[in-house]
Amino acid sequence: MNKKRLRQWMAPFATATLILNTGYGILAPDAVASALSTERHNSNLTGLNTAQLHTKLATAQGRHVPVTSGTRVTTLTKTYGQNTYLNQMLKVMSSQMVTANIAPAEVSNLTAVPTETTKVNLSWNNPSDINFDHIKVVNVTNAVYVDNIRSNSYMMSGLQPNTTYTFRVKTVNKSGDESLGTPIQAKTASVDGPVDKTPPGEVSGLTATNVGYNAFTVNYILPKDADLSQAIIYLNGKEVQRTTGTSYSFSGLIASTNYTVLVKTIDKSGNISGGISIPVTTSALTVDTVPEVTGASVTSVNNYSVTVSWTRPSGINTVSLYKDGQLVTDSTGSSYTFNNLSASQTYTFTIRSKRSTGALSSGVRLTATTDSTSSNSSEVSNLEVDSKSDTWIKITYDMPSKADKVKIYVDGDYEGTTSSESYKITDLREGRWYEIKVVTVNSNGRESSGVKISERTDSDGYYSSSSSSSSNYEKARDLMRIAENSLNASDWRSARDAISDLPSGTRKSDLLDRLEAIRNRAIGTSSSSSGTSSTTTTTSGTTSSYPNNAVSSYSTSFTLTPGAKSAYVDGRATTMAQAPRIINGATMVPLRFISERIGYEVNYEKATKKIILTRPTDGKQVVLQVKNSTLAVYELNNSRSYSTNITAPVIVNGYTLVPLRVISELSGYQVNYNTASKQITITK
């Protein structure tokens, strides 16, 4: 191709051709915008001048072409082809344009401290942008600037006393592009006042905690100087943070590496102390091989649920349970029922051992296929109420030939199992509606969906359908007055039950407020041996603390049964006001019944539904919230805190129920669930 034809071919790129033939300069963005629109940034060639670009391109092609030659464009074009050469040059120039026209990010933590009547000390943290070069400080008030500052502070001098100045700190890249800048104001000291040149005191108690392979935290106590401004944190001599706090966490560190942490203090006059330092060595990076559970098996299958069981290895208190790769819950027990499944579907369940640090094992996998709806035991027929009184209901039904026995549930709680075709449900409340469900179980242990019936116990007229809401209110009010006068726990609970049956409204709210007002006195004076429990948490009233005065020492063992109010504490029989329940596969137990017996004071905030448990003996505090799946633990004496996920607490009949896992988190109690006896044992 001769020179004339080459010029014609390159006409659309006239500006680019000029630069390529004359050598050195920066390509204007608007001159070749269309030519560069499809080109990409090439970071390997960023920052090279034109001579270096030609040399690099020629070397990449395997030849050396003299940069000083005036015919280098023609030589390269003839040797490598005009398209290749031009496209490569346009890519390089495009990358230079992109880099050159982008200013760095702004500085952070900018402060301005007057040090004398004519000086102000500016300090900041520089950005980490790769194209950042230096700082430019502008005295906006006097239109004076200082350029090429390559540190993170500058003393602005030559100012007037007792005068307010505005400064703007700009970042500048290697091409000279400036950011908009960060403004800040400062007032110089007055000539009438003394100039403070005394640095503040040093921090004390500088220690490192939570040292890991890539992170650690330093804690310290600030001095009590009245003019103290901040603490300045350094790592290996480099300033990383200015803060008014008393701790700082480093992250992104290297394992098995020695670091030096220096903490200085600075006062409001800009005086900086010499600092206190400590050495810290990160731990080695190790792989925590968490042991697996043993004996994992599928113990029960029906059309809508699967139960799995396992044995935890030594030193492991928690397992994480997954369904088809998705985390369902953490469990401290030895079995779990996955509910709300679909019939005739195969599921994969994974059980992973979990350390207190959060480290998980690879997991043991189990598969199970739910039954089809046609494989269920047949349901009972002719379910009806045979007879009833004010405290019991007797039901009858016809069992199908495939059924081996039936399970009875009352209001969702397990009541009992029988092979008979009748069942008497006792210990019910007067004039109260109950939902009763009868589930058949065949010889293989497979359960039906169940048949339901609703019935109301007899009453003396206050709760009959013919009685007015006014008479119900009057009875509830009378029971409230009795409870106020007697301060008896039994009377208090009678009043509570009557009030709960009232329709919502102002009168019910007023009674609930009165109920809360006498609660601590009525419950706090009851004895744990009387058969009642001081473990109620209602949702009415304000924040209160209800210590159980009857408990003189910590209990070391509990035996509970889901659906049953009877329990054993340290081998002695007692009765709970609310029975444990299994809700969505999780075993939920009365919080206050156990927590107060192991030394915790319980507070409940009505507005936030937050429950705060505090044990004065060791400074431990546990915070959880109704319908919130986060459990927070604070070990105040050890300056340690952590959080974990749990099944969210719920309120049932005015009582707070929490998953078994919370009990082990409280004090390290061991929790076990016996699938055969259906009993929960909690031991220290």
C-alpha positions as CSV (number, residue, x, y, z in Angstrom):
1,M,0.0,0.0,0.0
2,N,1.5,3.4,-1.0
3,K,1.5,6.5,1.2
4,K,-1.4,8.1,-0.6
5,R,-3.7,5.1,-0.2
6,L,-2.7,4.8,3.4
7,R,-3.7,8.4,4.1
8,Q,-7.0,7.8,2.4
9,W,-7.6,4.7,4.5
10,M,-6.8,6.5,7.7
11,A,-8.9,9.6,7.0
12,P,-11.6,8.8,9.6
13,F,-8.8,8.6,12.1
14,A,-7.1,11.8,11.2
15,T,-6.3,12.9,14.8
16,A,-5.1,9.4,15.7
17,T,-2.9,9.3,12.5
18,L,-1.4,12.7,13.5
19,I,-0.5,11.4,16.9
20,L,0.8,8.1,15.6
21,N,3.0,9.8,13.0
22,T,4.3,12.7,15.2
23,G,4.8,10.5,18.3
24,Y,4.2,12.1,21.6
25,G,1.0,13.6,23.1
26,I,-2.4,12.7,24.6
27,L,-5.3,11.8,22.4
28,A,-8.3,14.1,22.9
29,P,-11.4,12.1,23.9
30,D,-13.8,13.8,21.5
31,A,-11.4,13.4,18.5
32,V,-11.7,9.6,18.3
33,A,-14.7,8.8,20.4
34,S,-16.4,6.7,17.7
35,A,-13.1,4.9,17.0
36,L,-12.7,3.9,20.6
37,S,-16.3,3.1,21.4
38,T,-15.9,-0.7,21.1
39,E,-12.4,-0.8,22.6
40,R,-11.6,-2.1,26.1
41,H,-9.3,-0.9,28.8
42,N,-5.8,-2.6,28.7
43,S,-4.3,-2.1,32.2
44,N,-1.0,-3.7,31.2
45,L,-0.1,-0.7,29.0
46,T,-1.5,2.1,31.2
47,G,1.0,4.9,32.0
48,L,3.4,4.4,29.1
49,N,4.3,7.3,27.0
50,T,4.1,7.2,23.2
51,A,7.7,6.1,22.7
52,Q,7.3,3.3,25.3
53,L,4.1,2.2,23.6
54,H,5.7,1.8,20.2
55,T,8.5,-0.2,21.7
56,K,6.2,-2.4,23.7
57,L,4.0,-3.1,20.7
58,A,6.9,-4.0,18.5
59,T,8.5,-6.2,21.2
60,A,5.1,-8.0,21.6
61,Q,5.2,-8.8,17.9
62,G,8.7,-10.3,18.2
63,R,10.6,-7.5,16.5
64,H,12.5,-4.4,17.6
65,V,11.5,-1.2,15.8
66,P,13.6,2.0,16.5
67,V,11.3,4.4,18.3
68,T,13.2,7.4,16.9
69,S,12.5,6.5,13.3
70,G,10.1,8.9,11.6
71,T,8.7,6.1,9.5
72,R,7.8,3.8,12.4
73,V,4.1,3.9,11.6
74,T,4.7,2.9,8.0
75,T,7.2,0.2,9.0
76,L,4.9,-1.3,11.6
77,T,2.0,-1.1,9.2
78,K,3.8,-2.9,6.4
79,T,5.2,-5.5,8.8
80,Y,2.1,-6.3,10.9
81,G,-0.9,-5.0,9.0
82,Q,-2.6,-1.7,9.4
83,N,-5.7,-3.0,11.3
84,T,-3.7,-4.8,14.0
85,Y,-1.4,-1.9,14.6
86,L,-4.1,0.8,14.7
87,N,-6.4,-1.2,16.9
88,Q,-3.6,-1.9,19.4
89,M,-2.7,1.8,19.5
90,L,-6.3,2.9,20.0
91,K,-6.7,0.4,22.9
92,V,-3.6,1.8,24.6
93,M,-4.7,5.4,24.2
94,S,-8.2,4.6,25.3
95,S,-6.8,3.2,28.6
96,Q,-4.6,6.3,29.0
97,M,-7.7,8.5,28.6
98,V,-9.8,6.5,31.1
99,T,-7.1,6.6,33.7
100,A,-6.2,10.2,33.2
101,N,-9.7,11.6,33.4
102,I,-10.8,9.9,36.7
103,A,-9.9,11.7,39.9
104,P,-9.2,9.7,43.0
105,A,-11.7,9.2,45.9
106,E,-11.8,11.9,48.6
107,V,-9.8,11.7,51.9
108,S,-11.5,10.4,55.0
109,N,-11.4,11.2,58.7
110,L,-10.5,14.8,58.0
111,T,-9.8,16.9,61.1
112,A,-8.6,20.5,61.7
113,V,-7.1,21.4,65.0
114,P,-5.8,24.9,65.9
115,T,-2.3,24.5,67.5
116,E,-1.4,28.2,67.9
117,T,-2.8,31.6,67.2
118,T,-1.4,31.4,63.6
119,K,-1.5,27.7,62.8
120,V,-4.0,25.0,62.1
121,N,-3.0,21.3,61.9
122,L,-4.9,19.3,59.2
123,S,-4.9,15.5,59.2
124,W,-6.7,12.9,57.2
125,N,-6.6,9.3,55.8
126,N,-5.5,9.1,52.1
127,P,-7.6,7.0,49.7
128,S,-6.4,3.6,48.5
129,D,-7.1,4.3,44.8
130,I,-4.3,3.0,42.5
131,N,-4.0,6.3,40.6
132,F,-3.8,8.5,43.8
133,D,-0.6,10.6,43.8
134,H,-0.7,13.4,46.3
135,I,-2.8,15.9,48.3
136,K,-3.6,19.6,47.5
137,V,-4.8,21.8,50.4
138,V,-6.7,25.0,49.6
139,N,-7.2,27.8,52.1
140,V,-10.6,28.9,50.7
141,T,-10.7,32.0,52.9
142,N,-7.5,33.5,51.6
143,A,-7.4,31.7,48.1
144,V,-4.1,30.2,49.0
145,Y,-3.1,26.6,48.2
146,V,-0.3,24.1,49.0
147,D,0.3,21.4,46.4
148,N,2.3,18.1,46.3
149,I,1.6,17.0,49.9
150,R,2.5,13.3,50.1
151,S,1.7,12.6,53.8
152,N,-1.6,12.5,55.7
153,S,-1.2,15.8,57.6
154,Y,-0.2,19.4,57.0
155,M,0.4,22.4,59.3
156,M,-1.2,25.5,57.7
157,S,0.6,28.5,59.1
158,G,0.6,32.3,58.5
159,L,-3.0,32.7,59.7
160,Q,-4.6,35.4,61.8
161,P,-5.5,34.9,65.5
162,N,-9.0,34.3,66.6
163,T,-10.2,33.9,62.9
164,T,-12.3,31.2,61.3
165,Y,-10.9,29.6,58.2
166,T,-12.3,27.2,55.6
167,F,-10.0,24.7,54.1
168,R,-10.6,22.2,51.3
169,V,-8.5,19.1,51.0
170,K,-8.3,17.6,47.4
171,T,-6.9,14.4,46.1
172,V,-4.8,14.5,42.9
173,N,-4.0,11.6,40.5
174,K,-0.8,11.0,38.5
175,S,-2.3,12.9,35.6
176,G,-3.0,16.0,37.7
177,D,-6.8,15.5,37.9
178,E,-8.2,16.9,41.1
179,S,-11.2,15.7,43.2
180,L,-13.8,18.2,44.3
181,G,-12.3,18.2,47.8
182,T,-13.5,17.8,51.3
183,P,-14.2,21.1,53.2
184,I,-13.6,21.8,56.9
185,Q,-13.6,24.8,59.1
186,A,-11.3,25.8,62.1
187,K,-10.8,28.8,64.2
188,T,-7.3,29.9,65.3
189,A,-6.6,30.5,68.9
190,S,-7.0,33.9,70.5
191,V,-3.9,35.9,71.4
192,D,-5.5,36.5,74.8
193,G,-5.6,32.8,75.7
194,P,-2.7,30.6,76.7
195,V,-1.4,28.2,74.0
196,D,-1.7,24.5,75.0
197,K,1.4,22.6,74.1
198,T,1.0,19.7,76.6
199,P,0.1,16.4,75.1
200,P,-2.7,14.4,76.7
201,G,-2.1,11.4,78.9
202,E,-1.6,7.9,77.4
203,V,-4.1,5.1,77.2
204,S,-3.9,2.3,79.8
205,G,-4.7,-1.4,79.8
206,L,-3.8,-1.9,76.2
207,T,-4.4,-5.6,75.4
208,A,-5.2,-7.8,72.4
209,T,-8.2,-10.1,72.4
210,N,-9.9,-12.5,70.0
211,V,-6.6,-13.1,68.2
212,G,-7.2,-15.2,65.1
213,Y,-5.2,-16.1,62.0
214,N,-6.3,-13.0,60.2
215,A,-7.8,-10.7,62.8
216,F,-7.6,-9.4,66.3
217,T,-9.1,-6.7,68.5
218,V,-7.2,-4.2,70.8
219,N,-8.9,-2.8,73.9
220,Y,-7.7,0.1,76.0
221,I,-8.8,2.8,78.5
222,L,-8.7,6.4,77.5
223,P,-7.1,9.0,79.8
224,K,-9.4,11.4,81.6
225,D,-8.0,14.6,80.2
226,A,-10.7,17.2,79.8
227,D,-9.5,18.3,76.4
228,L,-8.9,14.8,75.0
229,S,-10.0,14.5,71.4
230,Q,-9.3,11.0,70.0
231,A,-7.1,8.0,70.1
232,I,-4.9,7.3,67.0
233,I,-4.4,3.7,66.1
234,Y,-1.3,2.6,64.2
235,L,-0.4,-0.8,62.8
236,N,3.3,-1.4,62.2
237,G,3.9,2.4,62.2
238,K,1.1,3.2,59.8
239,E,-1.9,5.2,61.0
240,V,-5.1,3.2,60.4
241,Q,-7.8,4.9,62.4
242,R,-8.8,7.9,64.6
243,T,-11.5,7.1,67.1
244,T,-13.2,8.1,70.3
245,G,-13.9,4.5,71.1
246,T,-12.0,2.2,73.5
247,S,-11.4,-0.7,71.1
248,Y,-10.5,-1.4,67.5
249,S,-10.6,-4.6,65.4
250,F,-8.0,-5.3,62.7
251,S,-8.9,-7.7,59.9
252,G,-7.4,-9.0,56.6
253,L,-4.1,-9.8,58.3
254,I,-1.6,-12.6,57.6
255,A,-1.5,-15.8,59.7
256,S,1.6,-16.4,61.9
257,T,2.8,-12.8,61.5
258,N,4.2,-10.4,64.1
259,Y,2.5,-7.0,64.3
260,T,3.0,-3.9,66.5
261,V,0.0,-1.9,67.6
262,L,0.7,1.7,68.7
263,V,-2.1,3.8,70.3
264,K,-1.5,7.5,70.7
265,T,-3.8,10.2,72.1
266,I,-4.5,13.7,70.6
267,D,-6.1,16.6,72.4
268,K,-8.3,19.4,71.0
269,S,-5.2,21.6,70.5
270,G,-3.5,19.0,68.3
271,N,-1.0,17.8,70.8
272,I,-0.1,14.1,70.3
273,S,1.2,11.8,73.0
274,G,4.2,9.5,72.5
275,G,1.9,6.4,72.5
276,I,1.7,3.0,74.1
277,S,2.5,-0.1,72.0
278,I,2.1,-3.9,72.3
279,P,3.3,-6.8,70.0
280,V,0.6,-9.1,68.6
281,T,1.2,-12.3,66.7
282,T,-1.6,-13.8,64.6
283,S,-2.3,-17.5,65.1
284,A,-1.4,-20.1,62.6
285,L,-3.9,-21.0,59.9
286,T,-5.2,-24.4,60.8
287,V,-7.9,-26.6,59.4
288,D,-10.4,-27.5,62.1
289,T,-11.6,-31.0,61.3
290,V,-14.9,-31.3,63.1
291,P,-15.9,-34.9,64.0
292,E,-19.1,-36.2,62.4
293,V,-22.2,-37.5,64.2
294,T,-22.6,-41.3,64.5
295,G,-25.6,-43.6,64.2
296,A,-27.5,-41.2,61.9
297,S,-30.7,-42.8,60.7
298,V,-34.2,-42.1,59.5
299,T,-36.5,-43.2,62.4
300,S,-39.9,-42.2,61.2
301,V,-41.6,-41.4,57.8
302,N,-45.1,-40.4,56.9
303,N,-46.6,-38.5,54.1
304,Y,-45.8,-35.0,55.4
305,S,-42.8,-35.5,57.8
306,V,-39.5,-37.3,58.3
307,T,-37.8,-37.8,61.7
308,V,-34.0,-38.4,61.8
309,S,-31.8,-39.2,64.8
310,W,-28.1,-39.2,65.6
311,T,-25.5,-39.4,68.3
312,R,-23.3,-36.3,68.8
313,P,-19.5,-36.9,69.1
314,S,-17.7,-35.9,72.2
315,G,-17.2,-32.2,72.7
316,I,-20.0,-31.3,70.2
317,N,-23.2,-29.8,71.7
318,T,-24.9,-28.6,68.5
319,V,-25.7,-29.9,65.0
320,S,-26.9,-28.0,62.0
321,L,-29.7,-29.7,60.1
322,Y,-30.2,-29.2,56.3
323,K,-33.0,-30.2,54.0
324,D,-32.0,-30.5,50.3
325,G,-28.9,-28.3,51.0
326,Q,-30.8,-25.5,52.8
327,L,-30.2,-24.9,56.5
328,V,-33.4,-25.6,58.5
329,T,-32.2,-25.2,62.1
330,D,-29.6,-25.9,64.7
331,S,-30.3,-28.5,67.3
332,T,-28.9,-29.5,70.7
333,G,-30.9,-32.7,70.8
334,S,-30.5,-36.1,69.3
335,S,-33.4,-36.2,66.9
336,Y,-35.5,-33.8,64.8
337,T,-38.7,-34.0,62.7
338,F,-38.8,-32.2,59.4
339,N,-42.4,-31.2,58.9
340,N,-44.5,-29.6,56.1
341,L,-43.1,-32.0,53.5
342,S,-44.9,-33.2,50.3
343,A,-46.2,-36.7,49.9
344,S,-44.4,-39.1,47.6
345,Q,-41.2,-37.0,47.4
346,T,-37.6,-37.9,48.0
347,Y,-35.6,-35.5,50.3
348,T,-31.9,-35.4,51.3
349,F,-31.2,-34.5,54.9
350,T,-27.7,-33.5,56.1
351,I,-26.5,-33.5,59.7
352,R,-23.4,-31.4,60.4
353,S,-21.6,-31.2,63.7
354,K,-21.0,-27.6,64.8
355,R,-18.4,-26.3,67.2
356,S,-19.0,-23.3,69.5
357,T,-16.7,-21.4,67.1
358,G,-19.1,-22.0,64.3
359,A,-16.8,-24.5,62.5
360,L,-18.9,-27.2,60.7
361,S,-18.1,-30.8,59.7
362,S,-18.7,-32.0,56.2
363,G,-21.9,-33.7,57.3
364,V,-23.7,-37.0,57.2
365,R,-26.3,-37.4,54.5
366,L,-29.6,-39.3,54.7
367,T,-32.3,-39.7,52.1
368,A,-36.0,-40.6,52.7
369,T,-39.1,-40.7,50.5
370,T,-42.3,-39.5,52.1
371,D,-45.4,-41.8,51.9
372,S,-48.1,-41.3,49.4
373,T,-51.5,-40.2,50.7
374,S,-52.9,-43.6,49.8
375,S,-50.4,-45.4,52.1
376,N,-51.8,-43.7,55.3
377,S,-53.6,-45.5,58.0
378,S,-57.2,-44.9,57.4
379,E,-58.8,-42.3,59.6
380,V,-61.2,-42.9,62.5
381,S,-64.9,-42.6,61.7
382,N,-67.9,-41.5,63.7
383,L,-65.8,-39.2,65.9
384,E,-68.2,-37.6,68.5
385,V,-68.4,-36.4,72.0
386,D,-69.9,-39.1,74.2
387,S,-70.2,-37.0,77.5
388,K,-68.6,-34.1,79.2
389,S,-68.5,-32.0,82.4
390,D,-66.9,-28.7,83.4
391,T,-63.4,-30.3,83.6
392,W,-63.4,-33.2,81.1
393,I,-64.6,-34.3,77.7
394,K,-65.0,-38.0,76.6
395,I,-64.9,-38.8,72.9
396,T,-65.7,-42.0,71.0
397,Y,-64.8,-43.1,67.5
398,D,-64.5,-46.2,65.3
399,M,-60.9,-47.3,64.6
400,P,-60.2,-48.7,61.1
401,S,-58.8,-52.2,60.7
402,K,-55.4,-50.9,59.6
403,A,-54.9,-48.8,62.7
404,D,-52.9,-50.1,65.6
405,K,-53.6,-47.2,68.0
406,V,-54.6,-43.5,68.0
407,K,-52.9,-40.4,69.3
408,I,-55.0,-37.7,70.9
409,Y,-54.1,-34.0,70.5
410,V,-55.9,-31.1,72.4
411,D,-55.4,-27.6,70.9
412,G,-52.4,-28.9,69.1
413,D,-50.7,-30.4,72.2
414,Y,-50.1,-34.1,72.5
415,E,-52.5,-35.5,75.1
416,G,-52.0,-39.3,75.0
417,T,-52.1,-42.6,73.0
418,T,-54.6,-45.4,73.3
419,S,-55.8,-48.6,71.5
420,S,-59.3,-48.1,72.8
421,E,-62.1,-46.6,70.8
422,S,-62.8,-44.0,73.5
423,Y,-60.8,-41.5,75.4
424,K,-61.4,-39.2,78.3
425,I,-59.6,-35.8,78.3
426,T,-59.3,-34.4,81.8
427,D,-57.9,-31.3,83.6
428,L,-59.8,-28.9,81.3
429,R,-61.1,-25.5,82.1
430,E,-64.7,-24.6,82.7
431,G,-66.7,-23.2,79.8
432,R,-63.8,-23.4,77.4
433,W,-63.8,-24.5,73.7
434,Y,-61.2,-27.1,72.8
435,E,-60.1,-28.5,69.4
436,I,-59.5,-32.3,69.6
437,K,-57.7,-34.2,66.9
438,V,-57.5,-38.0,66.6
439,V,-54.6,-39.4,64.6
440,T,-54.4,-43.1,63.7
441,V,-51.1,-45.0,63.8
442,N,-50.5,-48.3,61.9
443,S,-48.2,-51.1,62.9
444,N,-45.3,-49.5,60.9
445,G,-45.7,-46.3,62.9
446,R,-47.1,-44.3,60.1
447,E,-49.6,-41.7,61.1
448,S,-52.7,-40.3,59.4
449,S,-53.4,-36.6,59.0
450,G,-56.1,-36.9,61.7
451,V,-59.7,-36.1,62.2
452,K,-60.8,-33.1,64.3
453,I,-63.8,-32.2,66.5
454,S,-64.4,-29.1,68.7
455,E,-66.3,-29.1,72.0
456,R,-66.9,-26.9,75.0
457,T,-66.7,-27.9,78.6
458,D,-69.8,-27.3,80.8
459,S,-70.0,-24.1,82.9
460,D,-72.0,-22.6,85.7
461,G,-73.5,-20.1,83.4
462,Y,-70.9,-17.4,83.2
463,Y,-69.4,-18.9,80.0
464,S,-72.5,-20.4,78.4
465,S,-73.6,-19.0,75.1
466,S,-76.6,-17.5,76.7
467,S,-74.7,-15.4,79.2
468,S,-73.9,-11.9,78.4
469,S,-70.4,-10.4,77.9
470,S,-71.3,-8.1,80.7
471,S,-71.6,-11.0,83.2
472,N,-68.4,-12.5,81.9
473,Y,-66.7,-9.2,82.6
474,E,-68.2,-9.0,86.1
475,K,-66.9,-12.5,86.9
476,A,-63.4,-11.6,85.6
477,R,-63.4,-8.4,87.6
478,D,-64.5,-10.2,90.8
479,L,-61.7,-12.8,90.3
480,M,-59.3,-9.9,89.9
481,R,-60.4,-8.3,93.2
482,I,-59.9,-11.7,94.9
483,A,-56.4,-11.9,93.5
484,E,-55.6,-8.3,94.6
485,N,-56.7,-9.0,98.1
486,S,-55.2,-12.5,98.6
487,L,-52.0,-12.1,96.5
488,N,-52.3,-15.8,96.0
489,A,-50.7,-17.3,92.8
490,S,-53.7,-19.6,92.3
491,D,-56.2,-16.7,92.5
492,W,-54.0,-14.7,90.1
493,R,-54.1,-17.4,87.5
494,S,-57.8,-17.8,87.9
495,A,-58.2,-14.1,87.2
496,R,-55.8,-14.4,84.2
497,D,-57.8,-17.2,82.7
498,A,-61.1,-15.4,83.1
499,I,-59.7,-12.2,81.6
500,S,-58.2,-14.0,78.6
501,D,-61.7,-15.2,77.6
502,L,-63.1,-11.7,77.4
503,P,-63.4,-10.0,74.0
504,S,-60.8,-7.4,73.1
505,G,-61.6,-3.9,74.3
506,T,-60.9,-1.1,76.8
507,R,-62.3,-3.0,79.7
508,K,-60.2,-6.1,79.0
509,S,-57.1,-3.9,78.7
510,D,-57.8,-2.2,82.0
511,L,-58.0,-5.6,83.7
512,L,-54.8,-6.8,82.1
513,D,-53.0,-3.7,83.4
514,R,-54.3,-4.4,87.0
515,L,-53.3,-8.1,86.5
516,E,-49.7,-7.0,85.7
517,A,-49.6,-4.6,88.6
518,I,-50.1,-7.5,91.2
519,R,-48.2,-10.1,89.2
520,N,-44.8,-9.8,90.9
521,R,-46.4,-9.9,94.4
522,A,-48.7,-12.8,93.7
523,I,-46.2,-14.9,91.8
524,G,-43.1,-14.0,93.8
525,T,-44.6,-15.2,97.1
526,S,-45.6,-18.7,95.8
527,S,-43.6,-21.7,96.7
528,S,-42.1,-24.0,94.1
529,S,-43.3,-26.9,96.1
530,S,-46.9,-25.9,96.0
531,G,-47.5,-27.4,92.6
532,T,-47.6,-24.1,90.8
533,S,-45.0,-22.3,88.8
534,S,-43.6,-18.8,89.0
535,T,-42.6,-18.8,85.4
536,T,-45.2,-16.7,83.6
537,T,-44.3,-14.0,81.1
538,T,-47.3,-12.0,80.0
539,T,-47.4,-9.6,77.1
540,S,-49.1,-6.8,79.1
541,G,-47.5,-4.2,81.3
542,T,-44.1,-2.5,81.3
543,T,-40.6,-3.8,81.8
544,S,-40.5,-5.8,85.1
545,S,-38.2,-8.3,86.8
546,Y,-39.8,-11.2,88.6
547,P,-37.2,-13.1,90.7
548,N,-38.3,-16.4,92.1
549,N,-37.8,-15.9,95.8
550,A,-38.6,-19.6,96.6
551,V,-35.5,-20.8,94.8
552,S,-32.5,-20.7,97.1
553,S,-29.9,-22.5,95.0
554,Y,-29.3,-23.5,91.4
555,S,-31.2,-26.6,90.2
556,T,-29.0,-29.2,88.4
557,S,-31.5,-31.4,86.7
558,F,-34.9,-31.1,85.0
559,T,-37.2,-33.7,83.4
560,L,-39.9,-32.5,81.1
561,T,-42.4,-34.1,78.7
562,P,-43.9,-32.3,75.7
563,G,-47.6,-31.8,76.3
564,A,-47.4,-32.5,80.0
565,K,-47.4,-30.0,82.8
566,S,-45.9,-32.4,85.3
567,A,-42.1,-32.1,85.7
568,Y,-39.3,-33.1,88.0
569,V,-36.7,-30.6,89.3
570,D,-33.7,-32.2,91.1
571,G,-35.8,-35.3,91.4
572,R,-38.8,-33.6,93.1
573,A,-42.2,-33.6,91.4
574,T,-43.7,-30.2,90.5
575,T,-46.2,-28.8,88.1
576,M,-45.7,-26.2,85.4
577,A,-48.3,-23.6,84.4
578,Q,-47.6,-24.2,80.7
579,A,-46.5,-27.5,79.2
580,P,-43.6,-27.8,76.8
581,R,-44.7,-28.0,73.1
582,I,-43.3,-29.2,69.8
583,I,-43.8,-26.4,67.3
584,N,-42.8,-26.8,63.7
585,G,-40.5,-29.7,64.7
586,A,-38.7,-27.7,67.5
587,T,-39.2,-28.6,71.2
588,M,-40.2,-25.4,73.0
589,V,-40.0,-25.2,76.8
590,P,-41.1,-22.5,79.4
591,L,-38.2,-20.1,79.7
592,R,-38.8,-18.7,83.2
593,F,-39.5,-22.1,84.7
594,I,-35.8,-23.1,84.0
595,S,-33.9,-19.8,83.8
596,E,-34.8,-18.6,87.3
597,R,-33.9,-22.0,88.7
598,I,-30.4,-21.6,87.4
599,G,-29.8,-18.2,88.7
600,Y,-31.1,-15.8,86.1
601,E,-33.2,-12.7,86.6
602,V,-35.7,-12.3,83.8
603,N,-36.9,-9.0,82.4
604,Y,-39.5,-8.5,79.7
605,E,-40.0,-5.3,77.7
606,K,-43.6,-5.1,76.5
607,A,-43.0,-2.5,73.7
608,T,-40.2,-4.5,72.0
609,K,-41.1,-8.0,73.2
610,K,-37.5,-8.3,74.2
611,I,-36.5,-10.8,77.0
612,I,-33.3,-10.0,78.9
613,L,-31.8,-12.6,81.3
614,T,-29.1,-11.6,83.6
615,R,-27.1,-13.7,86.1
616,P,-25.3,-11.5,88.7
617,T,-23.0,-14.3,89.9
618,D,-21.0,-14.4,86.7
619,G,-22.1,-11.3,84.8
620,K,-23.7,-13.3,82.0
621,Q,-26.5,-11.7,80.0
622,V,-28.7,-13.4,77.4
623,V,-31.0,-11.3,75.1
624,L,-33.7,-12.8,72.9
625,Q,-36.9,-11.5,71.4
626,V,-40.4,-13.0,70.6
627,K,-40.6,-13.9,66.9
628,N,-36.9,-13.1,66.4
629,S,-34.5,-16.0,65.5
630,T,-31.4,-14.3,66.9
631,L,-30.0,-15.1,70.3
632,A,-27.3,-12.7,71.8
633,V,-25.0,-13.7,74.6
634,Y,-22.9,-11.3,76.6
635,E,-20.2,-12.6,79.0
636,L,-19.6,-9.2,80.8
637,N,-16.9,-10.5,83.0
638,N,-14.9,-11.8,80.1
639,S,-15.6,-8.9,77.7
640,R,-16.9,-11.4,75.2
641,S,-20.1,-11.5,73.2
642,Y,-21.6,-13.6,70.4
643,S,-24.9,-14.3,68.7
644,T,-26.4,-17.4,67.1
645,N,-29.6,-18.4,65.3
646,I,-32.4,-20.2,67.1
647,T,-36.0,-21.1,66.5
648,A,-37.8,-17.8,67.4
649,P,-39.4,-17.7,70.9
650,V,-43.2,-17.6,71.0
651,I,-45.8,-16.7,73.6
652,V,-48.4,-19.4,74.3
653,N,-51.2,-18.6,76.8
654,G,-49.2,-15.8,78.2
655,Y,-46.0,-17.9,78.7
656,T,-42.8,-17.5,76.8
657,L,-41.6,-20.7,75.2
658,V,-38.0,-21.0,73.8
659,P,-36.2,-23.9,72.0
660,L,-34.2,-26.4,74.1
661,R,-31.0,-24.9,72.6
662,V,-31.4,-21.7,74.6
663,I,-31.0,-23.7,77.8
664,S,-27.6,-25.0,76.8
665,E,-26.6,-21.5,75.7
666,L,-27.6,-20.1,79.1
667,S,-25.2,-22.2,81.3
668,G,-23.7,-25.1,79.4
669,Y,-26.4,-27.6,80.5
670,Q,-26.6,-30.8,78.6
671,V,-29.9,-31.4,76.9
672,N,-31.2,-34.8,75.7
673,Y,-34.4,-36.0,74.2
674,N,-35.5,-39.6,74.6
675,T,-37.5,-40.6,71.5
676,A,-38.9,-43.7,73.3
677,S,-40.2,-42.1,76.5
678,K,-40.7,-38.6,74.8
679,Q,-38.9,-37.1,77.8
680,I,-36.5,-34.2,77.9
681,T,-33.7,-34.3,80.4
682,I,-31.6,-31.2,81.2
683,T,-28.6,-31.8,83.4
684,K,-25.5,-29.9,84.6
